[in-house]
Amino acid sequence: MSGGSRFDRTADRYAAHARSRDWRQFVDWCRPQPDDRALDVAGGPGLLSAALLPLVASVTVVDASLRLLELAPAGVERVHARAEQLPFADGSFDLVTCVMSLHHVARPPRVLDEIARVLAPGGRVVLEDAIADPDPDIARRWEQVERLRDPEHVRLLELGEARRRLHAAGLRLDAEETWIRTIPTDRWIETAGCSHGAASQVRELVGAASFTQRMWRARFAPAAAGA
Ligand SMILES: C[S@@+](CC[C@H](N)C(=O)[O-])C[C@H]1O[C@@H](n2cnc3c(N)ncnc32)[C@H](O)[C@@H]1O
């Protein structure tokens, strides 16, 4: 793979942000088992991987940013690849996760298909991401802010979009939740490392010291044969 992404350029800053997260609730959603072979797709600096490591047999983190992968903790297997084409055989993993990354990948449906493909029978997929506002006008305006802050932002998925795609790929929804989180505007801008000009524009468009974002998390399992 060629070229450095914005995550290569802002790797240390992004890793510090990921380190500040308490991963325990997400790990609980994964229901980790001692025999699990876990895969974190677009897992960046591997903080979720590190939290899973003592609870499972092995953890692999795959990411497009070499610089972020270099920051992954010891014991985590690192693979430099695109989520759209995972370099693993069908059914290689018992637990597949993807956190805050579906809105960054060029082809989210393709990535969801890949996630379903590498999942072993009886395994679990756990996803989390911000989702688009249900009002299409608000969603469209917000996409402009996101891309101004980070030109590599692709698009927020609509609620139900990932669920439908995974269902078509043979997975059933096991659990799902949505919630609203509050994000400090300056910290959000700073993490992306955008130019001074873009930062001022984003600050003006957001127009407040903080804003809220709709979040979604879901766990999937293979549908029973004949379901
Ligand atoms: C917001 S970060 C999330 C990282 C990690 N999941 C976490 O929660 O800390 C998005 C990640 O997606 C990765 N990424 C973006 N496009 C990708 C692609 N097509 N394939 C693999 N990784 C990708 C970036 O390099 C970055 O590490």
Ligand as a Chemical Component Dictionary entry (heavy atoms), coordinates in Angstrom:
data_LIG
# 
_chem_comp.id                   LIG 
_chem_comp.type                 NON-POLYMER 
_chem_comp.pdbx_formal_charge   0 
_chem_comp.three_letter_code    LIG 
# 
loop_
_chem_comp_atom.comp_id 
_chem_comp_atom.atom_id 
_chem_comp_atom.alt_atom_id 
_chem_comp_atom.type_symbol 
_chem_comp_atom.charge 
_chem_comp_atom.model_Cartn_x 
_chem_comp_atom.model_Cartn_y 
_chem_comp_atom.model_Cartn_z 
_chem_comp_atom.pdbx_ordinal 
LIG C1  C1  C 0  -10.965 6.712  14.056 1  
LIG S1  S1  S 1  -9.708  5.510  13.806 2  
LIG C2  C2  C 0  -10.287 4.178  14.832 3  
LIG C3  C3  C 0  -9.159  3.279  15.292 4  
LIG C4  C4  C 0  -9.539  2.245  16.331 5  
LIG N1  N1  N 0  -10.577 1.360  15.868 6  
LIG C5  C5  C 0  -9.958  2.911  17.618 7  
LIG O1  O1  O 0  -11.161 2.951  17.928 8  
LIG O2  O2  O -1 -9.082  3.442  18.302 9  
LIG C6  C6  C 0  -10.006 4.936  12.165 10 
LIG C7  C7  C 0  -8.978  3.914  11.709 11 
LIG O3  O3  O 0  -9.372  3.414  10.440 12 
LIG C8  C8  C 0  -8.193  3.156  9.701  13 
LIG N2  N2  N 0  -8.584  3.026  8.307  14 
LIG C9  C9  C 0  -9.172  3.940  7.514  15 
LIG N3  N3  N 0  -9.447  3.413  6.306  16 
LIG C10 C10 C 0  -9.042  2.110  6.346  17 
LIG C11 C11 C 0  -9.096  1.037  5.423  18 
LIG N4  N4  N 0  -9.633  1.180  4.212  19 
LIG N5  N5  N 0  -8.603  -0.145 5.816  20 
LIG C12 C12 C 0  -8.058  -0.320 7.034  21 
LIG N6  N6  N 0  -7.979  0.668  7.953  22 
LIG C13 C13 C 0  -8.480  1.871  7.615  23 
LIG C14 C14 C 0  -7.306  4.338  10.035 24 
LIG O4  O4  O 0  -5.952  4.126  9.704  25 
LIG C15 C15 C 0  -7.563  4.455  11.538 26 
LIG O5  O5  O 0  -6.690  3.661  12.273 27 
# 
loop_
_chem_comp_bond.comp_id 
_chem_comp_bond.atom_id_1 
_chem_comp_bond.atom_id_2 
_chem_comp_bond.value_order 
_chem_comp_bond.pdbx_ordinal 
LIG C1  S1  SING 1  
LIG S1  C2  SING 2  
LIG S1  C6  SING 3  
LIG C2  C3  SING 4  
LIG C3  C4  SING 5  
LIG C4  N1  SING 6  
LIG C4  C5  SING 7  
LIG C5  O1  DOUB 8  
LIG C5  O2  SING 9  
LIG C6  C7  SING 10 
LIG C7  O3  SING 11 
LIG C7  C15 SING 12 
LIG O3  C8  SING 13 
LIG C8  N2  SING 14 
LIG C8  C14 SING 15 
LIG N2  C9  SING 16 
LIG N2  C13 SING 17 
LIG C9  N3  DOUB 18 
LIG N3  C10 SING 19 
LIG C10 C11 SING 20 
LIG C10 C13 DOUB 21 
LIG C11 N4  SING 22 
LIG C11 N5  DOUB 23 
LIG N5  C12 SING 24 
LIG C12 N6  DOUB 25 
LIG N6  C13 SING 26 
LIG C14 O4  SING 27 
LIG C14 C15 SING 28 
LIG C15 O5  SING 29 
# 
